[in-house]
Amino acid sequence: MAIKVNSGGLYGADVFELKTFGKYRGEMNKRPEFEQQKNNSDSDSKMIEDEKEFSIYSKCAAEFIAVLLFVYVGSMQAAGVFSHDGVLHAAFAHGVAIFVLAATFGGVSGAHINPAVTFGIALVGRITPIHAVCYIVSQLLGSIFGALLVRISLSYRTYNAIAAGATLCGKGIGWPEGLTAEIVTTYILVQTVLLCAVDTDKNRLAPLAIGFSLIIEILAAGAISGASMNPARSFGPNIMGQFFLKPEHLDAQYMFWNYHWIYYIGPIIGAFIAAGVYRLFFARDYRVLA
């Protein structure tokens, strides 16, 4: 728009000055915007450079804390649940706990929270054997301390009523049924982890999928084997139960130690099958049957 200036006109001069200043100000406003974008870009680059990869100590600490909390929640949920559907209650407590813990610690250690999951991930080559051993040791230690917190939190009467939080087979269930249940449920769990979380980092719903898989597995097999699917979930409560339960109460528990081995053999077999199927058919980077 053309500006007309009168030599002696105050308003004309004023208008000229204001409009030219406005134009100058508009040009100046463009420069800070560019500089701001540049600064933001530099800031983002600096943040990426400043990010440190988590050490094995941090990862092991994450696994220790996650398993400790998982065992605590998984055991404590049974306290006082005698007039409700215990399996339904346990399913949602464990499933939601895994969802929260996976979302919390997934960015640190991958949130395995389970030696069987660690074993499966190691089999497909996504974690080194030495790191897998460190993870499993941390998980088992977390299990013991979580089970110890359960004992501290409950009276002896309630502690005995929930069998120290142990995962046990249902009354009258034999080891073949319990072992089969542990194999199948662990297979489903490890398969979910491999396909939803390990195979891709773009699935934002991975923690939810893993949590829901735990819910359906406990609903399916909770009344048979207790649906542990997790050696760490079973390890600590049995160890603490041995220490704190009176001998007569310990002996009254159905197959407290007799069938305990199925909670190690079953998950190992299930994880092995899941890793094999994944490598044969589903792996993104390398499949035997491409």
N, C-alpha and C positions, 0 to 999 in steps of 0.2 A: 504494500500500500504506500503510495507516494506521500511524502510529508512536505507541506508548504511552510516555509519559514518567513516571517516578516522581520525585517531588520530591527525595527524598534518595538516589535510586539512582544511583550512579556510572555503571553500565553503560548504564542507560536514557538518561541525559544524553549519554553518549559516543555511543551509537547514533544518537541524534537529530542530534547535531552532525556525525557522519560522513556520515549519509545526506543531510542538508540540504547539506553541503559537496559531496557527490557530485553532487547535483542541480544545484547552482550551477556546479560544474566542467563538467558536461555542457552547460549553457547557454553557458558561456564558450567551450567547444570549438566551438560552432556559429559563433560570431562570427569567430574567426580563419579558419575555412573560407571564409566569405563574403568576408572581407577578402583572403584568399589568391587567390580567384577574381578579385576586382576588381583586385588587384595584377598577376595574370597577364594579365588583359585589357589593363590599362594598359601592361604591359611589351610585349605583342604589338603594340599600337598604336604604341608608341614605336619598336619595331624596324622596323615598316613605314614610319614617317615617316623613320627614319634611313637607310633604304636609298636609295642614290643610283643613278640610271640611269647605265649605262656610257656614257662619252663616245665619240665617233668615234675618239679616239686609242686607247682601250682596245680597242675593237672591231677596229681595224686591227692592233694588236699581237697580238690573239688569232689573227687570220687569218694574220699573218706567221709566228707560231710554229707554228701548226697545219700550215700547208703545208710549212714547213721540216722538221718531224718526219715528215710524210707522205712527202715526197720522199726523205728519208734512209732511212726504213724500206723504202719501195718499191724503192729502188735497192740497198740493202745486202742485201736478202733473196736477191738473185740470186748473191751471192758464194759460191762453193763449191758451188752447186747444179748439178752436171753429171751426176750419176748418178741423179737423181730426176726426177719429173715436174715440170718447171719451171713449167708453167702452173698446176698444182694448188698448188704452193708459193706462187707469186705471188698467186693468187686469195685464199688464206686470209691471207697476210701483209697485203695491201692491205685486205681486208674487215675484219679484226679491228682494224687500225690506224684505219680510218675510224670504226668503232664506238667505240673508246676516245676518239678526238679529238672526235667529235661529242658524246659524253656529257660530256666535260671542258669544252669551249668553247661548247657549245650555249647555255648561259645567259648568255654574254657577247656573242658576235657572231652567234649563230645557227649557227655552225660551218659556213659554206658550203664552205670548203677547196677551192674550185673556181670559176674564173671563169665556167664554163658554168652552174653552179648560181646564182651571183650574177646572171648575165644573165637566167636564167629567172625568178627571184624579182622582179627589177626589171620584167620585162615584165608580170607580174600585179599590179604596183603595191604590193608589200609592202616595197620599199626604194626610197629616192629615188635618182635618177640620179647625183647627186654622191656619195652614200655608196657606190653601186655602183662608181663609178670608183675611189674610195679603197680599197675592198675589193680590186678587181682588181690595182691597183698593189701593194698589200701582199702579195697572193698571189704575184705574179710575183717580187717581191723575195725572199720566203721561199723560193721555188723555187730561185733562184740560190744563196742561202746554204746551203740543204740539200744541193744538188749539190756545192758546194764542200766541205762536211763529208765527203761521200762520198769525194772525192778524197784528203782528208787522212787518212781512215781506212783506205785500201787501198793496197797496193803497186801499182806501175804495171802489173805483169803481171795482177793480178786486176782492176784498173780497166779495162784494155783488154779483158779477157775478158767483162766485163759491159757492154761498149760504153758506158761512162760512166754506166750506169743509164738510158740512153735507151729510149724506147718506139719500137720499130721493127716494120715489117711482116715477116711470115714470108718466108722465101726463096721467090721465085717469085710472090709475091702482088703484084698490080697495084694502082694507086691506086683504081680503081672499087670493088674488093672492100674495101680498107682504109677508104675513105671511107664506104661503106655500113655497115660494122661500127661505125665511130665514131658515125654518126648514130643507129643503132638502140640501141646500148648507152647512149649519153648520154640518149636519150629515156626509157629505162627508169629511169635514175638520177634524172633531174630530176622525172619523174612521181612517183617514190617520195618524193622530198623534199617536193614540193608537197602531196601528199595526206596524208602521214604526219606532217610536221613544220610546214609553213607554214599549212596549212588549219585546224589545231587545235593547241592547247597541252595537250591532255589525253591524248595518246598517249604513254605512258611508254616504249613499245617502239620509238619512232621511230629512235633511233641504231642499234638492233639490225637493224631493217628495212633501213635504208640500208646498213649493213655487209654484210648478206646479199645485197642487190641487187648490190653490187660483186663479191661472190664469184661469183654466177651469171653475171654479165656477162663477167668475166675467163675463167671456164671456157668460156664460149660463144665468145668472140672473141679470147682472148689469143693464140692461135696465128695469127690472121689479121692484126690490126693492132696487137697489143700491148694492146688494150683500154684505152687511156689515159682517154678520156672527160673529160679534164681538161687544158686548155692549160697550167696551171701544172705539172702532173706531167711534161709533155714539154719545157717551155721551159728550165728550169734545167739539166737533164742535157745537153741539146744545146749550150747555151752553154758550159758547163764542158768538155764533150768537145772542142769546137773549140779551146779554149785548151790543154788538157792532153794530148790524144791526139797522137801523132806523125802526120805527114801520111800516111805509108804505112798506118798502122793505121786512120786515119780513112777513107781511101779504100776500105779493105777491108770496111767496114761496109756492109751492104745498104741502099741508099737512105737514108743517114743524114740528108741534107738534102733530097734530091729529093722525098720524100713527106712532109716535115715539115709542110707546109701542111694536110694532112688532119686534124692534131690541133688545128687551130683552126677550120677551116671545118665539119668534122663535128660537133663539140660545139655550135657555135653553132646549126647547123640543128636538131640534136636538141633543144636547149633551147627553140628557137623553136616547134617542133611541140608539145612537151610543154606549154608555156605556153598555146598556142592551144587545145589539147584541154581543158586544165584550165578555161579561161575559158568555153569553149563548153558543157561538160557537167557539170563536177564541183565548181566553186567554191561554197562555202557562202554567201558574202555576195552574189555577183552572178554569174549565169550568163546567157549570151546566149540559150541554149535552155533556159529554166527548166523 
